[in-house]
Amino acid sequence: MNFFGRISIYHRILATILFIIVILATTVGFVVWDSMNKFVSQQLTKQGVETANHLALISSNIILMDDFYQLHELVAQTLASSEDIRYILVFDAGKRLLAHSFPEGIPRNLLSFDAMFISTSYHVTLFSSNEGQIHDIIVPIENGAVGFVRLGITESFVQKLLLQYIGNISIVFILVCALAVFLSSAIAKKITHPIDTLVQTAEA
């Protein structure tokens, strides 16, 4: 109690202002990060669904003609078109794998899925991997009568850009906070100077 009693009014005002700035910065930072994270996730899902639908539309005739070489080329070109696409698999109506983008082994969990959930639309699943969050998207080809396209979108590249963006915002925010502290300190001195002078005179 004696310690707080010895703190001057100037330091009390400055400490209160700093506390408010820290709380405000933490709250704003959390809200911005959460909002941008949700926005990025929604945009990646939208991008993945559009890409998978486009691939399903083009691959329909290719599958019906049994042109598996062209199908593999189409998968490779689609994979190379975006660094966010992690993998692509194309199945026939019986869920038999026709083409894929894995140079090595294919994870077993990607080879099985319930076609009942995606017979007329698309199905999106989020799961964590060693490369971060993956948006797993399955789109039917001709309502599942011809086959299915399975595509994985990773958040890792977008997250790096998002972290850089947040870092730039943080630097600007820190500079603004430093300016706010400087101005607050000057204002606090002007407010407390007459009071300190009065206290010193009374003590003398």
C-alpha positions as CSV (number, residue, x, y, z in Angstrom):
1,M,0.0,0.0,0.0
2,N,2.9,2.4,0.9
3,F,4.5,1.6,-2.5
4,F,1.4,2.7,-4.5
5,G,1.1,5.7,-2.2
6,R,4.6,6.8,-3.1
7,I,3.8,6.7,-6.9
8,S,3.3,10.1,-8.4
9,I,0.1,11.1,-10.2
10,Y,2.1,11.4,-13.4
11,H,3.3,7.8,-13.3
12,R,-0.2,6.6,-12.3
13,I,-1.7,8.4,-15.3
14,L,1.0,7.1,-17.6
15,A,0.6,3.5,-16.3
16,T,-3.2,3.7,-16.9
17,I,-2.7,4.9,-20.4
18,L,-0.1,2.1,-21.2
19,F,-2.5,-0.5,-19.7
20,I,-5.4,0.7,-21.9
21,I,-3.1,0.7,-25.0
22,V,-1.9,-2.9,-24.3
23,I,-5.5,-4.1,-23.8
24,L,-6.7,-2.3,-26.9
25,A,-3.7,-3.7,-29.0
26,T,-4.3,-7.2,-27.8
27,T,-8.1,-7.1,-28.5
28,V,-7.7,-5.5,-31.9
29,G,-4.9,-8.0,-32.9
30,F,-7.0,-11.0,-31.9
31,V,-10.1,-9.7,-33.7
32,V,-8.1,-8.9,-36.9
33,W,-6.3,-12.3,-36.8
34,D,-9.5,-14.3,-36.2
35,S,-11.4,-12.4,-38.9
36,M,-8.7,-12.7,-41.5
37,N,-8.2,-16.4,-40.7
38,K,-11.9,-17.1,-41.3
39,F,-11.8,-15.1,-44.5
40,V,-8.8,-16.9,-45.8
41,S,-10.3,-20.3,-45.0
42,Q,-13.5,-19.4,-46.8
43,Q,-11.7,-18.1,-49.8
44,L,-9.5,-21.2,-50.0
45,T,-12.6,-23.5,-49.9
46,K,-14.2,-21.4,-52.6
47,Q,-11.1,-21.6,-54.7
48,G,-10.8,-25.4,-54.2
49,V,-14.5,-26.0,-55.1
50,E,-14.2,-23.9,-58.3
51,T,-11.0,-25.7,-59.3
52,A,-12.5,-29.1,-58.6
53,N,-15.7,-28.3,-60.5
54,H,-13.6,-27.0,-63.5
55,L,-11.5,-30.2,-63.4
56,A,-14.6,-32.4,-63.2
57,L,-16.2,-30.6,-66.2
58,I,-13.2,-31.1,-68.4
59,S,-12.4,-34.6,-67.3
60,S,-15.9,-36.0,-67.9
61,N,-15.4,-36.7,-71.6
62,I,-11.8,-37.7,-71.1
63,I,-12.9,-40.4,-68.6
64,L,-15.6,-41.6,-71.0
65,M,-13.1,-42.0,-73.8
66,D,-10.7,-43.8,-71.4
67,D,-7.9,-41.4,-72.3
68,F,-5.9,-41.8,-69.1
69,Y,-2.8,-40.2,-70.5
70,Q,-4.7,-36.9,-71.1
71,L,-6.3,-37.3,-67.7
72,H,-2.9,-37.5,-66.0
73,E,-1.7,-34.5,-68.0
74,L,-4.8,-32.5,-67.0
75,V,-4.2,-33.4,-63.3
76,A,-0.5,-32.3,-63.6
77,Q,-1.5,-29.0,-65.3
78,T,-4.1,-28.2,-62.7
79,L,-1.7,-29.0,-59.8
80,A,0.9,-26.7,-61.4
81,S,-1.6,-23.9,-61.8
82,S,-1.7,-23.0,-58.1
83,E,0.8,-23.5,-55.2
84,D,-2.1,-23.8,-52.8
85,I,-3.2,-27.2,-54.4
86,R,-1.5,-30.0,-52.5
87,Y,-3.0,-33.0,-54.3
88,I,-5.5,-34.2,-56.9
89,L,-7.2,-37.6,-57.3
90,V,-9.7,-38.6,-60.0
91,F,-11.9,-41.6,-59.5
92,D,-14.5,-43.3,-61.8
93,A,-18.1,-44.0,-60.7
94,G,-17.0,-47.1,-58.9
95,K,-14.4,-45.1,-56.9
96,R,-11.6,-46.8,-58.8
97,L,-8.5,-44.5,-58.9
98,L,-7.9,-43.3,-62.5
99,A,-5.3,-40.5,-62.0
100,H,-3.5,-38.7,-59.2
101,S,-0.8,-36.1,-58.4
102,F,1.3,-38.1,-55.9
103,P,4.8,-38.9,-57.2
104,E,5.2,-41.5,-54.4
105,G,2.7,-43.4,-52.3
106,I,-0.9,-42.3,-51.8
107,P,-2.3,-41.9,-48.2
108,R,-4.9,-44.6,-47.6
109,N,-7.4,-42.2,-46.1
110,L,-7.6,-40.4,-49.4
111,L,-8.7,-43.5,-51.3
112,S,-11.9,-44.1,-49.4
113,F,-14.9,-41.8,-49.1
114,D,-18.7,-42.0,-48.9
115,A,-20.2,-41.1,-52.2
116,M,-23.7,-40.7,-50.7
117,F,-22.7,-37.3,-49.2
118,I,-21.5,-35.9,-52.6
119,S,-23.9,-37.4,-55.2
120,T,-25.3,-34.0,-56.2
121,S,-23.0,-31.4,-54.7
122,Y,-19.6,-31.2,-53.1
123,H,-18.1,-32.3,-49.8
124,V,-15.5,-30.3,-47.8
125,T,-13.5,-31.7,-44.9
126,L,-10.8,-29.9,-42.8
127,F,-7.9,-31.9,-41.3
128,S,-4.5,-31.1,-39.9
129,S,-1.3,-32.4,-41.5
130,N,2.4,-31.9,-41.2
131,E,2.0,-29.1,-43.7
132,G,-0.8,-27.4,-41.8
133,Q,-4.5,-27.2,-42.3
134,I,-5.8,-29.0,-45.4
135,H,-9.2,-28.4,-47.1
136,D,-10.2,-31.7,-48.6
137,I,-12.8,-31.2,-51.3
138,I,-14.7,-33.9,-53.2
139,V,-16.7,-33.0,-56.3
140,P,-18.8,-35.4,-58.3
141,I,-18.4,-35.7,-62.1
142,E,-21.9,-35.7,-63.7
143,N,-23.5,-36.2,-60.3
144,G,-21.3,-39.2,-59.6
145,A,-22.4,-41.1,-62.8
146,V,-18.9,-40.6,-64.4
147,G,-16.7,-40.3,-61.3
148,F,-15.3,-38.0,-58.6
149,V,-12.6,-35.4,-58.3
150,R,-10.8,-35.1,-54.9
151,L,-8.6,-32.1,-54.3
152,G,-6.6,-30.8,-51.3
153,I,-5.9,-27.1,-50.7
154,T,-3.3,-26.2,-48.1
155,E,-3.3,-23.1,-46.0
156,S,0.4,-23.0,-45.5
157,F,1.3,-20.6,-48.3
158,V,-1.6,-18.2,-47.5
159,Q,-0.8,-18.4,-43.8
160,K,2.8,-17.2,-44.5
161,L,1.5,-14.2,-46.5
162,L,-1.1,-13.5,-43.7
163,L,1.7,-13.6,-41.0
164,Q,3.7,-11.1,-43.1
165,Y,0.7,-8.9,-43.4
166,I,0.0,-9.1,-39.7
167,G,3.7,-8.4,-39.0
168,N,3.6,-5.2,-41.1
169,I,0.4,-4.1,-39.3
170,S,2.0,-4.8,-36.0
171,I,5.0,-2.6,-36.8
172,V,2.7,0.3,-37.8
173,F,0.6,-0.3,-34.7
174,I,3.7,-0.3,-32.4
175,L,4.9,3.0,-33.9
176,V,1.4,4.5,-33.4
177,C,1.4,3.3,-29.8
178,A,4.9,4.7,-29.2
179,L,3.6,8.1,-30.5
180,A,0.5,7.8,-28.3
181,V,2.7,7.1,-25.3
182,F,4.9,10.1,-26.1
183,L,1.9,12.4,-26.5
184,S,0.2,10.9,-23.4
185,S,3.4,11.5,-21.4
186,A,3.6,15.1,-22.5
187,I,-0.1,15.7,-21.6
188,A,0.3,13.9,-18.3
189,K,3.2,16.2,-17.4
190,K,1.2,19.3,-18.2
191,I,-1.6,18.1,-16.1
192,T,0.4,16.9,-13.1
193,H,3.1,19.7,-13.1
194,P,0.9,22.3,-11.2
195,I,-0.2,19.6,-8.7
196,D,3.5,18.4,-8.2
197,T,4.5,22.1,-7.7
198,L,1.7,22.6,-5.1
199,V,2.6,19.4,-3.3
200,Q,6.3,20.4,-3.1
201,T,5.4,23.9,-1.9
202,A,3.1,22.3,0.8
203,E,5.8,19.9,1.9
204,A,8.4,22.8,2.0
